[in-house]
């Protein structure tokens, strides 16, 4: 007797015990048909091929297809074959452990958890996001996404957590999204859910943070080199944004040079380096090149140390000379009036943010990191330590700014009971601090119909420049402007002081002498 025959006989005995006679006879007939299909195909063990052929024999009848699927489900459950339906779903969906079972199983587990059962990890991930204050619909989306990950593990033939399998799941979902087979919102929630599982497996908890589209080198051996490079950068305690910039240069340098295979990287040449520089020059501005090319030099130094290239080629990359010649952008008083009017139609949070930037000249990072304790309501001051310079800064809490802050904090700011220190929070759960303000500022400027003077910038620095313009017009001493901006060096004032147009005009050369004779020999200035 073959394995499939033994399994079917056991299932028949089980079904006979629990079904009525007429229902059992129907079930027995369909199970016998499954055996006949196996014999016809000369298949002796349960497998996907057998299930697919048997399920296709439904004669277009939904009722018959139901009975066929039920037989497959019974055999698959007993045999543990993780059979797939035609829609890619499992016949027998994975069952998550109960809360009590998970608590018992997770007791004493240390992190990072190397071989934790994926079902237990999904349950723990659910606990890890409970404190975020997500809506029930969002929690439901995460649960569905985690079930997708769980199915992927079962289909891959493993039930133990593996970061490699998680990454394969993310890569597959990214491919489906980029090829138009999956909608963007579904791809994002699945990708985020997968990252939650990775973080919980490695740390035992989850801290909300924005993630970016995952990127990898196509060649696995080049990807290993890239990972070593990123690890080296992390060991130098560089900021994540800086590491991301180095990673961007690494990947795009290889792309510009057309290096897609490990052997091509091993034979890195002078021509490849020149092609890299031309590639960056074709897609970057002069100011960007002054940042990217020094990083390219560092990248080439790393590659040489790793054994790529016959000699050290970082010296081939010259840093471009770039001198900023434009005057800082700002908005006119008339446009400022339009902006203030538009603020009355904005959220209380956006109004407070814009006034902090416009009236006090705070940087984007300092607004995002502004803490409740930084606002001294009794003395009408804002006292903080600047994120960029780590220098203390104290500014007056102007009435309109204070009122806007008070309105937001009392009426609109999401309530958190854990003493979360930051003023400006996401409107949607999880209610954590804002990570950036560009979208807020640029959207407001567009809605207000404002056209900046001397440029097209639309970030928070536009409001900082505007404050300097107003102070210069009011003949405020430069030292006061330096203190207001929180600069640690007067050199930092130069881009701002370029807006002092009346003083610049006094420095301009008189061109009236051009063409006049100034030497006895008859030479002219023309």
Helices and strands as residue ranges (DSSP letters): H 3-18, H 21-41, H 48-56, H 62-79, H 99-106, H 118-128, G 130-132, H 136-155, H 163-178, H 184-203, H 220-235, H 240-256, H 262-266, H 270-283, H 286-305, G 314-316, H 333-343, H 348-360, H 364-368, G 372-374, E 375-376, E 381-385, E 392-396, H 399-407, I 408-412, H 438-448, H 461-473, H 478-485, G 490-493, H 494-497, H 501-507
